[in-house]
Amino acid sequence: MALLTWVRETGIDLVQVNGQRRYGGPPPGWVGSPPPPGSEVYIAKLPRDLYEDTLIPLFQSVGRLYEFRLMLTFSGLNRGFAYAKYSDQHSAGKAIAALNNWEVQEGRAILVCRSFEKCELSVNGLPATLRRRELDAMLLEATEGLLGLALHNSPGRKQGKVAVLTYSSHRAAAMAKKALVEGSGRRRVAKVEWLKPELKEQLQAHGEKPPPSTVQRLGSPERALPSSELRGALGRLQALCRRLHLGSPRFLTRCVQAEPDGWQRYWGQVVIPSYPVPCSTFLWVREDTSGTAGHEKIKEAVAQLALMMLGESVPTSPRDLGALLGLGAAGGGSCLEGCKLAV
């Protein structure tokens, strides 16, 4: 009742989904990008009858909150831990210094420490015959925020594979873990968990990388797109946005995976201010010595997809579009057969 009264009085918006209740992310009035890594704290040893009406004002007292997440049981009680993300790393440090061992109730001190914000999952027990493009298609359908995917031979088994998944945030990784655990639980074919340091070291020590047959790369001789089909996509997109009064497109790019032979996997996204859906994709490129080619190519690729999303005619065949998205087929036929595209 105290929580409901506090929500009514403050007008604060709490959203409950998938075993947690969230404030913010971003909060009202937030302008700019999300906070940098290191801005989140982990809160533990919470009394089970303590809720946001006490916790949010307490953690707001030391800095501006970007997000607060309280973990809940199915019965609605808190699970004893929560996460508070601040606007910057300095505020997170102040929260740790001020609130670690703070008595929220008589004799009940809480633990506050830096959150590791884990973003990597391992999926072990996958079939030895599984191909990367099949796993890519399944993950695009089942999860959101995937930035990187590596498929390795399982170090603990003579046959079978293990996948290492990298997500855009801890929350995206946690939601993906929940979705994949529930999916594998029904079929009991794979083990999904947070990537353990010892497994990561094992894979690095063995120098494992995806077999060449499972990696689809734009720019490889058999799948190279004609440069004329990518040239000018940025300019066409900017002109179209001006014509439709959609605002200037903004691009985000990131190198999410690099291999010793020079191939690098890039993630790119374009956000158009007056269009409700961002457009994103992945791209394999061979990086040149300048270090900028990959970022420019992923911008061109995501601009090409955005043009298609806006209904602009682009000269790309189904096979070339499959190569553009890294979804090429091993043999003949369309590169998009059996694959799903998330835009």
C-alpha positions in Angstrom: 0.0 0.0 0.0 2.9 2.4 0.8 4.4 1.7 -2.7 1.1 2.3 -4.5 0.5 5.5 -2.5 4.0 6.7 -3.4 3.5 6.0 -7.1 0.3 7.9 -7.1 1.8 10.9 -5.3 4.9 11.1 -7.3 3.5 10.1 -10.7 6.5 7.9 -11.2 6.3 5.2 -13.9 7.3 1.7 -12.9 7.2 -1.1 -15.6 7.1 -4.7 -14.6 8.3 -7.3 -17.1 10.1 -10.6 -17.0 10.7 -10.9 -13.3 11.8 -7.3 -12.7 10.3 -3.9 -12.2 12.0 -1.0 -13.9 12.1 2.8 -13.5 13.7 4.9 -16.2 16.1 3.6 -18.8 15.8 6.5 -19.8 14.0 8.5 -17.1 11.7 11.5 -18.0 13.6 14.5 -19.4 16.7 12.5 -20.3 18.6 13.9 -23.3 21.6 12.3 -25.0 23.2 8.8 -25.1 22.9 6.2 -22.3 25.5 6.3 -19.5 28.9 4.8 -20.2 30.0 1.4 -18.8 30.8 1.5 -15.1 27.8 3.7 -14.2 25.8 0.9 -12.7 25.9 -0.5 -9.1 24.7 -3.8 -7.8 22.6 -3.8 -4.6 22.2 -6.9 -2.5 21.0 -8.1 1.0 17.7 -6.2 0.6 14.9 -7.0 3.1 12.1 -8.7 1.2 9.5 -6.1 2.3 11.5 -3.2 0.9 10.4 -1.6 -2.3 11.0 1.4 -4.7 9.2 3.9 -2.5 12.2 3.6 -0.1 14.9 2.5 -2.5 14.6 5.0 -5.4 14.6 8.1 -3.1 17.6 6.6 -1.2 19.7 6.0 -4.3 18.6 9.3 -5.9 20.0 11.2 -2.9 23.6 10.6 -4.1 23.2 11.2 -7.9 20.9 11.3 -10.9 19.4 7.9 -11.7 19.2 6.8 -15.3 17.6 3.4 -14.4 16.6 1.4 -11.3 15.7 -2.3 -11.6 14.3 -4.4 -8.7 14.2 -8.2 -9.2 10.9 -9.8 -8.2 9.6 -13.3 -7.4 6.5 -14.7 -9.1 4.6 -13.8 -5.9 5.6 -10.1 -6.2 8.2 -10.0 -3.4 11.6 -8.6 -4.1 14.3 -11.2 -4.6 16.8 -9.4 -2.4 18.8 -7.6 -5.0 18.5 -4.7 -7.5 20.6 -2.6 -9.9 20.9 1.2 -10.0 22.4 2.9 -13.1 23.5 6.5 -12.7 24.1 9.2 -15.3 27.9 8.8 -15.0 30.6 6.8 -13.3 31.3 9.4 -10.7 27.8 9.2 -9.3 28.1 5.4 -9.2 31.3 5.7 -7.1 29.5 8.1 -4.7 26.7 5.6 -4.3 29.1 2.9 -3.3 31.0 5.1 -0.9 27.8 6.5 0.7 25.4 3.5 0.7 27.5 0.3 1.1 26.7 -1.1 4.5 23.8 1.4 4.9 21.2 0.3 7.4 17.9 0.4 5.6 16.2 -1.2 8.6 17.4 -1.7 12.1 20.1 -4.3 12.0 19.7 -4.8 8.2 22.7 -3.3 6.2 22.7 -3.5 2.4 25.6 -4.3 0.1 26.4 -1.8 -2.7 29.2 -2.5 -5.2 30.1 -1.9 -8.8 28.1 -3.9 -11.3 30.1 -6.0 -13.7 27.4 -5.5 -16.3 28.0 -9.0 -17.9 27.1 -9.0 -21.6 28.4 -12.4 -22.8 26.6 -15.8 -22.7 27.8 -19.3 -23.6 25.5 -21.9 -25.2 27.1 -25.3 -24.9 25.9 -28.7 -26.2 25.1 -27.5 -29.7 25.1 -30.1 -32.5 28.4 -30.5 -34.3 26.6 -30.0 -37.7 25.1 -26.6 -36.7 26.0 -23.8 -39.1 26.5 -20.2 -38.1 23.8 -18.8 -40.4 21.3 -21.2 -38.9 22.2 -20.0 -35.4 22.2 -16.4 -36.5 18.6 -16.7 -37.8 17.4 -18.4 -34.6 19.0 -15.7 -32.4 17.6 -12.8 -34.5 14.1 -14.3 -34.0 14.5 -15.2 -30.3 16.6 -12.3 -28.8 17.3 -8.6 -29.2 20.5 -6.6 -29.0 23.0 -9.3 -30.3 26.3 -7.6 -31.2 28.6 -10.6 -31.7 28.5 -14.4 -32.3 31.3 -16.8 -32.3 30.9 -20.6 -32.9 33.6 -22.9 -31.5 34.3 -26.6 -31.2 33.4 -27.5 -27.6 36.6 -27.9 -25.5 34.9 -30.4 -23.2 33.4 -32.7 -25.8 34.8 -34.7 -28.7 31.8 -33.6 -30.7 29.5 -30.6 -30.4 29.9 -26.9 -30.5 29.7 -24.0 -28.0 28.6 -20.5 -29.0 29.7 -17.3 -27.4 27.1 -14.5 -27.7 27.8 -10.8 -27.0 24.9 -8.4 -26.4 24.6 -4.7 -26.3 23.9 -4.4 -22.6 23.6 -6.5 -19.4 19.8 -6.2 -19.6 19.7 -7.4 -23.2 22.0 -10.3 -22.3 19.8 -11.2 -19.3 16.6 -11.1 -21.4 18.3 -13.3 -24.0 19.5 -15.7 -21.4 15.9 -16.0 -20.0 14.5 -16.6 -23.5 17.1 -19.1 -24.5 17.0 -21.0 -21.2 13.2 -21.4 -21.5 13.6 -22.5 -25.1 16.3 -25.0 -24.4 14.5 -26.2 -21.3 11.6 -27.4 -23.4 13.9 -29.3 -25.8 16.8 -29.9 -23.4 19.4 -29.7 -26.1 21.8 -26.9 -24.9 23.1 -25.3 -21.7 22.8 -21.5 -21.6 24.7 -19.6 -18.9 26.8 -16.5 -18.4 30.2 -16.9 -20.0 32.6 -18.1 -17.4 36.2 -16.7 -17.3 37.7 -20.3 -17.4 35.7 -21.2 -20.6 36.8 -17.9 -22.2 40.4 -18.7 -21.3 40.1 -22.2 -22.7 38.8 -21.0 -26.0 41.5 -18.3 -26.3 44.2 -20.9 -25.4 43.1 -23.2 -28.1 42.9 -20.4 -30.6 39.4 -21.5 -31.5 37.5 -19.6 -34.2 34.5 -20.3 -36.4 35.3 -22.8 -39.2 35.6 -20.9 -42.6 32.5 -22.7 -43.9 30.3 -21.2 -41.2 31.5 -17.6 -41.6 29.7 -15.4 -44.2 31.7 -12.4 -45.1 30.9 -9.4 -47.4 33.9 -8.7 -49.6 35.2 -12.3 -50.0 35.8 -13.0 -53.7 32.8 -15.3 -54.1 30.3 -12.9 -52.4 31.7 -9.4 -53.1 29.1 -6.8 -54.0 29.8 -4.5 -56.9 31.0 -1.2 -55.5 28.4 0.6 -57.6 25.6 -1.0 -55.6 26.9 0.4 -52.3 28.4 3.7 -53.5 26.2 6.6 -52.7 23.7 4.9 -50.3 24.6 7.5 -47.5 23.9 10.4 -49.9 20.7 8.9 -51.2 19.5 8.3 -47.6 20.3 11.9 -46.5 18.5 13.3 -49.6 15.5 11.1 -49.0 15.3 12.1 -45.3 15.4 15.8 -46.3 12.7 15.3 -48.9 10.4 13.6 -46.5 11.3 15.9 -43.6 12.4 13.0 -41.4 15.5 14.7 -39.9 19.2 14.0 -40.4 20.0 10.2 -40.0 22.5 9.4 -37.2 24.8 6.4 -37.5 26.3 4.1 -34.7 29.0 1.7 -35.7 31.1 -0.8 -33.7 33.7 -3.5 -34.4 32.4 -6.5 -32.4 34.7 -9.2 -33.5 38.2 -9.5 -35.1 40.0 -12.5 -36.4 43.8 -13.0 -36.9 43.5 -13.2 -40.7 42.3 -9.6 -40.9 38.5 -10.2 -41.1 36.5 -8.0 -38.8 32.7 -8.1 -38.0 31.0 -4.8 -37.6 27.6 -3.8 -36.2 25.9 -0.7 -37.5 22.6 1.1 -36.8 21.0 4.2 -38.3 18.4 6.2 -36.3 16.1 8.5 -38.3 14.6 11.1 -35.9 11.0 11.1 -37.3 10.9 7.4 -38.1 9.9 5.1 -35.2 12.1 2.1 -36.1 15.9 2.1 -36.1 17.6 -0.1 -38.7 20.7 -2.2 -37.9 22.7 -5.1 -39.3 26.1 -6.9 -39.2 28.9 -7.0 -41.8 32.1 -8.9 -42.3 34.9 -6.9 -43.9 38.6 -7.1 -44.3 40.1 -4.1 -42.6 42.7 -2.0 -44.3 45.7 -0.3 -42.6 43.8 3.0 -42.2 41.4 1.4 -39.7 38.4 3.3 -41.1 37.2 1.1 -44.0 35.0 -1.1 -41.8 33.1 1.8 -40.3 32.5 3.3 -43.7 31.3 0.1 -45.2 28.9 -0.7 -42.4 27.5 2.8 -42.7 26.9 2.2 -46.4 25.3 -1.2 -45.7 22.9 0.0 -43.1 22.0 3.1 -45.2 21.2 0.6 -48.0 18.8 -1.3 -45.7 17.3 2.0 -44.4 16.5 3.0 -48.0 14.7 -0.3 -48.5 12.8 0.2 -45.2 11.6 3.6 -46.4 10.5 2.2 -49.7 13.3 3.5 -51.9 14.2 1.4 -54.8 17.7 0.0 -54.6 19.5 -2.2 -57.2 20.2 -5.2 -54.9 19.3 -8.8 -55.8 18.2 -11.3 -53.2 21.6 -13.0 -53.4 23.5 -9.7 -53.0 21.2 -8.7 -50.1 22.0 -12.0 -48.4 25.7 -11.3 -48.7 25.2 -7.8 -47.4 23.6 -9.1 -44.3 26.1 -11.9 -43.8 23.4 -14.6 -44.4 24.9 -16.2 -47.5 24.0 -19.8 -48.4 26.6 -22.5 -48.6 25.5 -23.7 -52.0 23.2 -22.4 -54.7 19.9 -20.7 -54.3 18.9 -17.5 -52.6 21.0 -16.3 -49.7 17.8 -15.5 -47.8 16.3 -19.0 -47.9 15.4 -20.1 -44.4 16.6 -16.8 -42.8 14.7 -14.0 -41.1 15.6 -10.4 -41.3 15.0 -8.1 -38.3 14.9 -4.4 -39.2 
